[in-house]
Amino acid sequence: MIKHLLSMDQLSADDITLILDTAESLRQVTDRPIKKLPTLRGRTVCNLFYEASTRTRISFELAAKRLSADVINFSADAKSSVSKGESFKDTAWTLEAMGVDAIVVRHGSSGAPHQLSNWAKASVINAGDGAHEHPTQALLDLFSMREHFKDFSGLKVAIVGDIMHSRVARSNIKGLITMGAEVTVSGPPTLIPPQVASWGAKVSYDIEPILPGTDVCYLLRVQQERQSEQLFPSLREYAALWGLDARRMKMMPEQSLVMHPGPMNRGVEIGADVSESPRSIVLNQVANGLAVRMSLLYLMLGAPNQEAAA
């Protein structure tokens, strides 16, 4: 297994299948009266978060604890040394001196986890870097899809919304195409990067024509906090043109799914009735994130007969 997980580019179809299969077996731990394995006893995992997070940070913390690892949570806020001017590099060296075995990092700058992997001997897992990638989100999404569609080959996935600023979209497109799925992105032209075709995805600026042939409609939040200018007229117009409401959901095949990485803006990219419909597996995604992150920590730090490669 790889030593660092920085991008979905590092993972082949076999690698992804191994991670998902391992997650499937580890998920059974959550059904036990005692929800722990001794696999990572004596290991230390640090959650190094320079951006706010609820789902990802708690998921990684719980995953490490379920495998009996010690966990350090570091948030770059007013209570940390970052507020006193400590650099990212100095923070990395401080953690290195403490002997941590893995660093789960979320950072607002694209490429920060890659740089951290050059400074630290510990394994580095990218938990989201700027508008670059979020590989563990893509893996849990693939796991969630596989529960309903056993074969990715020919699976038709529509990713709708703010593709330009979405690290989730980039990682999902790479992972889905690696596994043989067909991906179409849709949204306002100003929110779809011109190079998206080179990623292997198709483009449709109108959501309705693609819905009848879609197996999974993956909705993205409009990330206004990452926009330096107004890229569409209003949230009301966005909802009218690209939001998935009950009327549009009826255009999709009966067995199709609705997914969202969270947090959801109900009434914008997703209707409240859609988010609570039986087709929505948003809460399943959250639950599956725990098993997938347990799988990664197990394979990277605790699996026997694994030769770590940088």
C-alpha positions, 0 to 999 in steps of 0.5 A, a space after each residue: 500500500 502507498 505510504 501517503 494518500 495525496 491524490 486519487 491519481 495514485 490509486 489504480 482500480 485494484 488499489 481502490 477495490 482493495 480499499 473498498 473490500 477492506 472497508 466492507 470487512 471492517 464495517 462489521 466492527 461497528 455492529 459489535 458490542 465492543 467497537 474496537 480492534 487492537 490493530 493500531 495500538 501504540 500508533 499515533 494519528 494526528 488530525 491537522 486541520 487548518 480549515 473548519 470541518 465536522 464530518 471529516 475530522 470526526 470520522 478520522 478521529 473515530 476511525 483511528 480510535 476504533 483501531 485503538 490508535 492514539 489521536 491528537 487533534 490540532 486546529 489552527 485557531 486562536 488557541 494554537 501556535 499558528 496564531 503566534 506566527 508558527 509556519 506550516 513547516 514548523 508545525 510539521 516538524 513539531 509533530 514529527 518530533 512528537 513521533 506521530 505515525 500519520 498526519 491527516 491534513 486539511 488545508 486551504 492551499 492546494 498542494 499543502 499535503 504534498 509539501 507536508 509529505 516532503 517534510 514529515 516521515 509520517 504517512 500523510 493523508 489528504 483530507 482536502 487541500 484548497 480546490 485541489 482534491 479530497 481523495 477520502 471523500 471520493 473513496 467513501 462515495 465509491 463505496 456508497 455507490 458500490 452498495 447499490 450498483 455492484 459494477 462501476 463499468 458503464 455506471 452513469 454519474 452526473 456531478 452537478 454544481 460548482 465544479 470549478 472550486 470543488 476538490 470533491 468533484 476532481 477526486 470523484 471524477 478521477 476515481 469514477 473514471 478509473 473504475 470504468 464509470 461514465 461521468 458528466 458534469 453540469 452547472 453554470 458555464 462560469 463554474 465549469 473549468 475549461 480543462 474538464 474534458 481532459 479529465 475524461 468527463 463530458 459536459 452539459 450546461 443544462 441539467 434536465 437532458 442528462 437526468 433520464 440516463 443518470 444512475 447517480 446524481 451527485 450534487 455539489 454545494 456552491 462554494 461562495 467562500 472560495 469565489 473572489 467574484 460573483 459567477 452567477 446572478 443569484 442563488 434563486 436563479 441557480 436553484 431554478 436552473 441547476 437545483 434538483 427538486 422533486 420534479 426533476 428527480 422524477 425524470 431520473 430512473 427509478 433505481 437512481 440515487 442522489 448524493 451530496 458530500 455535505 453540508 447541504 444548502 437545501 433549497 439551492 442545489 437540493 430540494 428539502 423533499 429530495 434530500 429526505 427522499 428514499 433515493 437520497 443516501 447522504 447519511 449512508 455516505 457519512 456512515 460509510 466514511 468511517 469504514 473507508 477511513 478505518 480501511 485506509 489507516 489499517 492498510 497504511 499503518 497496520 496491515 501485515 506484509 505491506 511494503 510502504 512505497 512513497 
